[in-house]
Amino acid sequence: TSARGQENVTSSDLIIPRLEIVQSLSPCRKKTDPAYIEGAEEGLLYNNVTRELYGAAAMLVPVFYKKEWLVWKDRLKGGGFRGAFGSELEAKHHINTLDNPEDYFAQDTANHFCLLVKADGSAEDIVVSMSKSKLKTSRKWNSLVRLAGGDSFSRVYKLIGVEQTNANNDTFYGFDVVNAGFPTEAVYNRAEELYNAVSEGRATAQ
């Protein structure tokens, strides 16, 4: 297909969306919120940039893993992502440079850079960020990848939204992950391109 006009756009000019999960209080469920997504129900997975809903599960090829400290603005103060840092110290230093630093917080986060494979075989770049209770699933995923051996992008995994309960008996949705086979050659090759872009710092997450 033609892509004229995009000749000078490189990976360094692009951001990779995040795969997120709809919670009961997610802005994407409120019709009066600018972030509203029609049809968004608890437990469904969606793209935080295109706002596309993927359903209760998605097929992912893991490409690159990176542990970072992410800076977020308190949702009640407007919310939003404000940068990723290699350590808690760097993240807190950045927060202190912002106006009203008390409105921000840093979160220890496991980032899984992936390709999301759709039913028609096409694939798109996505990042799955896991923090707090989701870190258990991140560790499980890393263990599955290591047990499989070879390049991390030589396997496909199914990421599933699952209902969970915390110590206060509140319910929320987290992730589970299971093996789901092998990628096509085309998807593997694209995953290798994404691996090079992320590992060389030419692509980052939104």
Buried (B, 14 or more C-beta within 10 A) or exposed (E): EEEEEEEEEEBEEEEBBBBBBBBEEBBBBEEEEEEBBEEBBBBBBBBBEEBBBBEBBBBBBBBBBBEBBBBBBEEEEEEEBBBBBEEEEBBBEBBEEBEEEEBBBBBBBBBBBBBBBEEEEEBBBBBBBBBEEBBBBBEBBBEBBEEBEEBBBBBBBBBBBEEBEEEEEEEBBBBBBEEBEEBEEEBBEBBBBBBBBBEEEBBBBE
